[in-house]
């Protein structure tokens, strides 16, 4: 919700609206700090509910990096609201948390979940390469919040998600849950354990393929310079929805017309390099296809200078 507020602020520049929701933003970041960052080091380590309908325990990249994005957004919003004390406190918490999370979770290739006993709680991912691990960083890219972690680690981790989790054939893929990909099709699974350490009971969707996650990983790959890899994921998922195998207008996940697939719009932002800050009066483009003619639709708020 904090990131959504920051997005709407960038696109509207509406100070009256921001002043109205600002108390809720402050309550939200305080709640996160008190309830999930138990030792106040900037890294979430409490019981953390998430999109897989379960709880993660201990430091992990999905919720941890989201929190870093939230801290950065609060710092920027606080500056807009002339709250220097909260801006400084949020920025300090971000810097502390960024360093600590990288120390705890970076395994040399991607970010892992840190648990003394991965089987102490059911449905964790532990040493696994989680496709969702950098979702918070993707939000930061879209919102112009910069690097939440060392840039070279982010670039390595998103490439590892592609290298480890993208499958070009599923004939021998074992999945006891829902089948959104079959046989000769290609897709991105939610998690893999290339270095071993798969929990006895990993989170239940780990062997599935979700279009919403494929789209956001594809967009992030494009942001980090891995355009061909990102577009291969998109081509694979659209080939699965070709009108013969599946409905091209309905990318089913946990129900028809599932909202997560709207992450596909992030591809427009990643490939165009679109940025907008109405309050500052700026609008920018940095196409990820610099050697080709590039055209796309875009929309903004009030009049802005284009860079």
C-alpha positions as CSV (number, residue, x, y, z in Angstrom):
1,X,0.0,0.0,0.0
2,X,2.9,2.4,0.7
3,X,4.3,1.8,-2.7
4,X,0.9,2.3,-4.3
5,X,0.7,5.7,-2.5
6,X,4.1,6.7,-3.8
7,X,3.1,5.6,-7.3
8,X,-0.1,7.8,-7.2
9,X,1.9,10.7,-5.8
10,X,4.4,10.5,-8.7
11,X,1.6,10.3,-11.3
12,X,-0.7,13.0,-9.7
13,X,1.4,15.4,-7.7
14,X,-1.7,16.0,-5.7
15,X,-0.5,17.4,-2.3
16,X,-4.0,17.6,-0.9
17,X,-4.5,13.9,-1.5
18,X,-1.1,13.0,-0.1
19,X,-1.8,15.0,3.0
20,X,-5.1,13.0,3.4
21,X,-3.4,9.6,3.2
22,X,-0.2,10.5,4.9
23,X,-1.2,9.5,8.5
24,X,-2.1,6.0,7.2
25,X,1.3,5.7,5.5
26,X,3.1,6.6,8.8
27,X,1.0,4.0,10.7
28,X,1.7,1.3,8.1
29,X,5.5,1.7,8.2
30,X,5.5,1.8,12.0
31,X,3.3,-1.4,12.1
32,X,5.8,-3.2,9.8
33,X,8.8,-2.2,11.9
34,X,7.2,-3.2,15.2
35,X,5.6,-6.5,14.2
36,X,7.9,-7.9,11.6
37,X,11.4,-6.4,12.3
38,X,11.8,-8.0,15.7
39,X,15.4,-6.9,16.3
40,X,15.1,-3.5,14.5
41,X,18.0,-4.2,12.1
42,X,16.0,-3.2,9.0
43,X,15.4,-6.9,8.0
44,X,12.1,-8.5,8.5
45,X,12.4,-11.7,10.7
46,X,8.9,-12.2,12.2
47,X,6.0,-14.2,11.0
48,X,5.3,-12.8,7.5
49,X,2.2,-13.6,5.6
50,X,2.6,-13.6,1.8
51,X,1.0,-14.2,-1.6
52,X,1.5,-18.0,-1.4
53,X,-1.3,-18.1,1.3
54,X,1.3,-19.1,3.9
55,X,3.7,-17.5,6.3
56,X,7.5,-17.1,5.8
57,X,9.6,-17.1,8.9
58,X,13.0,-15.5,9.4
59,X,14.9,-13.2,6.9
60,X,13.8,-13.9,3.3
61,X,14.1,-11.9,0.1
62,X,10.5,-11.6,-0.9
63,X,9.2,-9.7,2.1
64,X,12.6,-8.3,3.1
65,X,13.2,-6.5,-0.2
66,X,9.6,-5.3,-0.3
67,X,10.2,-3.7,3.1
68,X,13.3,-2.0,1.8
69,X,11.3,-0.5,-1.0
70,X,8.7,0.7,1.5
71,X,11.3,2.4,3.6
72,X,12.7,4.2,0.5
73,X,9.2,5.3,-0.5
74,X,8.4,6.6,2.9
75,X,11.7,8.6,3.0
76,X,10.7,10.2,-0.3
77,X,7.1,10.9,0.8
78,X,8.3,12.3,4.1
79,X,10.5,14.8,2.2
80,X,7.5,15.8,0.1
81,X,5.6,16.3,3.4
82,X,8.4,18.3,4.9
83,X,8.9,15.7,7.7
84,X,12.7,15.7,7.9
85,X,12.8,13.6,11.0
86,X,10.8,10.7,9.5
87,X,12.7,11.0,6.2
88,X,16.0,10.7,7.9
89,X,14.8,7.8,10.1
90,X,13.4,5.9,7.2
91,X,16.5,6.4,5.0
92,X,18.8,5.3,7.9
93,X,16.6,2.2,8.4
94,X,16.8,1.5,4.7
95,X,20.6,1.8,4.6
96,X,21.0,-0.4,7.6
97,X,18.5,-3.0,6.3
98,X,20.0,-3.1,2.9
99,X,23.5,-3.9,4.1
100,X,22.2,-6.4,6.7
101,X,19.9,-8.3,4.2
102,X,22.7,-8.5,1.7
103,X,25.0,-9.9,4.3
104,X,22.5,-12.5,5.5
105,X,20.9,-13.7,2.3
106,X,23.3,-13.3,-0.6
107,X,24.7,-16.8,-1.5
108,X,27.0,-15.6,-4.3
109,X,24.4,-16.1,-7.0
110,X,21.0,-15.1,-5.7
111,X,19.1,-14.3,-2.4
112,X,18.0,-17.1,-0.1
113,X,15.9,-17.5,3.1
114,X,17.9,-17.7,6.3
115,X,16.7,-20.4,8.7
116,X,18.5,-22.5,11.2
117,X,16.2,-25.4,10.4
118,X,14.2,-25.1,7.2
119,X,11.8,-27.8,8.3
120,X,11.0,-26.2,11.6
121,X,8.0,-24.6,9.8
122,X,6.2,-26.0,6.8
123,X,6.1,-24.3,3.4
124,X,9.4,-22.4,3.4
125,X,11.9,-22.1,0.6
126,X,15.3,-21.9,2.4
127,X,18.2,-22.3,0.0
128,X,15.8,-22.2,-3.0
129,X,16.0,-19.8,-5.9
130,X,12.7,-18.0,-5.6
131,X,11.3,-16.4,-8.7
132,X,9.6,-13.7,-6.6
133,X,12.8,-12.8,-4.7
134,X,13.3,-9.4,-6.3
135,X,9.7,-8.3,-6.6
136,X,10.4,-5.4,-4.2
137,X,13.4,-4.3,-6.4
138,X,11.1,-4.4,-9.5
139,X,8.8,-2.0,-7.8
140,X,11.7,0.2,-7.0
141,X,12.7,0.2,-10.7
142,X,9.2,1.2,-11.8
143,X,9.0,3.9,-9.2
144,X,12.5,5.3,-9.7
145,X,13.6,4.4,-6.2
146,X,17.0,3.1,-7.3
147,X,19.0,0.1,-6.2
148,X,17.8,-1.4,-2.9
149,X,20.8,-3.8,-2.9
150,X,24.2,-3.9,-4.6
151,X,23.5,-3.5,-8.3
152,X,25.7,-6.4,-9.3
153,X,23.9,-8.7,-6.9
154,X,20.5,-7.7,-8.2
155,X,21.6,-8.3,-11.8
156,X,23.1,-11.7,-10.9
157,X,20.0,-12.7,-8.9
158,X,17.4,-11.9,-11.6
159,X,19.6,-13.7,-14.2
160,X,19.7,-16.7,-11.8
161,X,15.9,-16.8,-11.7
162,X,15.9,-17.2,-15.4
163,X,18.7,-19.7,-15.6
164,X,17.5,-21.8,-12.7
165,X,13.7,-21.6,-13.1
166,X,12.9,-21.3,-16.8
167,X,12.1,-24.6,-18.4
168,X,11.9,-25.2,-22.1
169,X,10.3,-28.6,-21.7
170,X,8.0,-30.1,-19.0
171,X,7.8,-33.7,-20.0
172,X,9.7,-34.8,-16.9
173,X,8.6,-32.1,-14.6
174,X,7.0,-33.4,-11.4
175,X,4.2,-31.2,-9.9
176,X,1.4,-32.5,-7.6
177,X,-0.4,-29.2,-7.7
178,X,-2.2,-27.4,-10.5
179,X,-0.9,-27.8,-14.1
180,X,-0.6,-24.5,-16.0
181,X,2.1,-25.9,-18.3
182,X,2.4,-29.3,-19.9
183,X,4.7,-31.5,-22.0
184,X,6.5,-29.5,-24.8
185,X,5.6,-26.1,-23.4
186,X,8.0,-23.6,-21.8
187,X,7.5,-21.6,-18.6
188,X,9.1,-20.2,-15.4
189,X,8.5,-22.3,-12.2
190,X,8.1,-20.5,-8.9
191,X,11.2,-22.0,-7.1
192,X,14.0,-24.4,-7.6
193,X,16.8,-25.8,-5.4
194,X,19.9,-25.9,-7.7
195,X,22.3,-26.3,-4.8
196,X,20.1,-28.8,-2.8
197,X,18.4,-28.1,0.4
198,X,14.8,-28.5,-0.8
199,X,12.6,-28.5,2.4
200,X,10.6,-31.7,3.2
201,X,7.5,-29.6,2.7
202,X,8.3,-26.6,0.5
203,X,5.6,-24.0,-0.1
204,X,2.9,-25.7,-2.0
205,X,3.0,-23.8,-5.3
206,X,6.8,-24.0,-5.8
207,X,6.6,-26.3,-8.8
208,X,3.8,-24.4,-10.6
209,X,4.0,-21.8,-13.3
210,X,2.1,-18.5,-12.9
211,X,1.8,-16.0,-15.7
212,X,1.8,-13.1,-13.2
213,X,5.2,-14.0,-11.9
214,X,6.5,-14.7,-15.4
215,X,5.5,-11.2,-16.5
216,X,7.1,-9.4,-13.6
217,X,10.3,-11.5,-13.9
218,X,10.4,-10.7,-17.6
219,X,10.0,-7.0,-17.0
220,X,12.7,-7.0,-14.4
221,X,15.1,-8.9,-16.7
222,X,14.5,-6.1,-19.3
223,X,15.2,-3.4,-16.7
224,X,18.5,-5.1,-15.8
225,X,19.7,-5.5,-19.4
226,X,18.6,-9.1,-20.0
227,X,16.0,-8.2,-22.7
228,X,16.2,-11.4,-24.8
229,X,15.7,-13.5,-21.7
230,X,12.8,-11.5,-20.6
231,X,11.1,-11.6,-24.0
232,X,11.7,-15.4,-24.2
233,X,9.6,-15.8,-21.1
234,X,6.8,-13.6,-22.6
235,X,6.8,-15.5,-25.9
236,X,6.6,-18.8,-24.0
237,X,3.6,-17.9,-21.9
238,X,1.8,-16.3,-24.8
239,X,2.4,-19.5,-26.8
240,X,0.7,-21.4,-24.1
241,X,-2.3,-19.2,-24.5
242,X,-2.5,-19.4,-28.3
243,X,-6.2,-19.9,-28.7
244,X,-5.8,-23.6,-29.3
245,X,-4.2,-24.8,-26.1
246,X,-5.7,-22.2,-23.8
247,X,-7.9,-19.1,-24.0
248,X,-5.7,-16.1,-25.2
249,X,-7.9,-13.7,-23.2
250,X,-7.9,-15.5,-19.9
251,X,-4.6,-16.4,-18.2
252,X,-6.0,-18.6,-15.4
253,X,-4.2,-18.7,-12.1
254,X,-6.3,-19.0,-8.9
255,X,-9.4,-18.4,-11.0
256,X,-10.3,-16.9,-14.3
257,X,-8.9,-13.5,-15.4
258,X,-6.6,-13.4,-12.4
259,X,-5.3,-10.0,-11.5
260,X,-1.6,-11.0,-11.1
261,X,-1.3,-11.1,-14.9
262,X,-1.7,-7.4,-15.0
263,X,2.0,-7.4,-14.1
264,X,2.4,-7.5,-17.9
265,X,2.0,-3.7,-18.0
266,X,5.4,-3.5,-16.3
267,X,6.9,-4.6,-19.6
268,X,5.7,-1.4,-21.2
269,X,7.5,0.6,-18.5
270,X,10.6,-1.5,-18.6
271,X,11.0,-1.5,-22.4
272,X,10.1,2.2,-22.8
273,X,12.0,3.3,-19.7
274,X,9.1,5.5,-18.8
275,X,9.3,7.7,-15.7
276,X,7.0,10.5,-14.5
277,X,7.1,12.8,-11.5
278,X,4.3,15.4,-11.8
279,X,5.3,17.3,-8.7
280,X,8.8,17.9,-10.2
281,X,7.4,18.4,-13.7
282,X,9.4,15.7,-15.3
283,X,8.6,13.0,-17.8
284,X,11.3,10.6,-19.2
285,X,12.0,7.8,-21.5
286,X,15.0,5.4,-21.8
287,X,14.0,2.7,-24.3
288,X,15.6,-0.7,-23.8
289,X,15.8,-1.0,-27.6
290,X,18.2,1.8,-28.3
291,X,19.3,0.5,-31.8
292,X,15.8,0.1,-33.1
293,X,12.9,2.5,-33.9
294,X,10.7,2.4,-30.8
295,X,7.1,3.6,-30.4
296,X,4.7,3.0,-27.6
297,X,1.7,4.5,-25.9
298,X,2.2,6.4,-22.6
299,X,0.1,8.5,-20.3
300,X,0.9,11.1,-17.6
301,X,-0.8,13.7,-15.5
302,X,-0.3,17.4,-15.8
303,X,2.0,19.2,-18.2
304,X,5.6,18.0,-17.7
305,X,9.1,18.6,-19.2
306,X,10.2,15.6,-21.3
307,X,13.8,14.3,-20.9
